[in-house]
Amino acid sequence: MSYIENNLVKGEEIIFVTKLHWWAIIGPAISGFAVVFILGFCVIGSSSSTGSSGMSAAIMTFAILMAVISLIGGYLNFQSSEFGVTNRRVLIKTGLIRRKTLELNLNKLESFQIRESILGRVLGYKNLHVTGSGGTKQSFRNVANADIFRRRVVELSTGE
């Protein structure tokens, strides 16, 4: 059962649910493998001149391990993140080990911003910035269907 389903109160209904975009997995993986590639290039260049192939192999193994860890971390974040709108609240949870949650009543929602990079526009993800009354501010990156999510929140909070 999901975080959102587990935290519904009596009479509350889920209106819309979305997750992170697949780029949340691929982005860290590309970064990790870019580091492997750059280190590999440096290690190959330095080991051919010094002859230290054992050290080169250790550095490359470490770099590959770090790239795999970033891929696994991105996947776990992708699988454990939920963005939901109910008839009463906005509920957001990201992360598995370092959990970040936001539960905000619709009548306490002050602003809901969407920021979009060029890559986000091409691939279809956006960043959400939610501000609640009392100064609650939280940002969430790489959200899929963020426009629909925002539209549902606005429709419910304005009663239209």
URDAZI-V856325 format. One line per field, one symbol per residue. burial: b if it has 16 or more other ideal C-beta (glycine too) atoms within 10 Angstrom, else e. Layout:
burial=???
This chain:
burial=eebbeeebeeeeeeebbbbbbebbbbbbbeebbeebeebeeebeeebeeeeeeeebeebbeebbeebeebbebbeebbebbbbbbbebbbbbbbeeeeeeebbbebeebeebeeeeeeebeeeebbbbebbbeeeeeeebbbbbbbeebbebbeebbeee
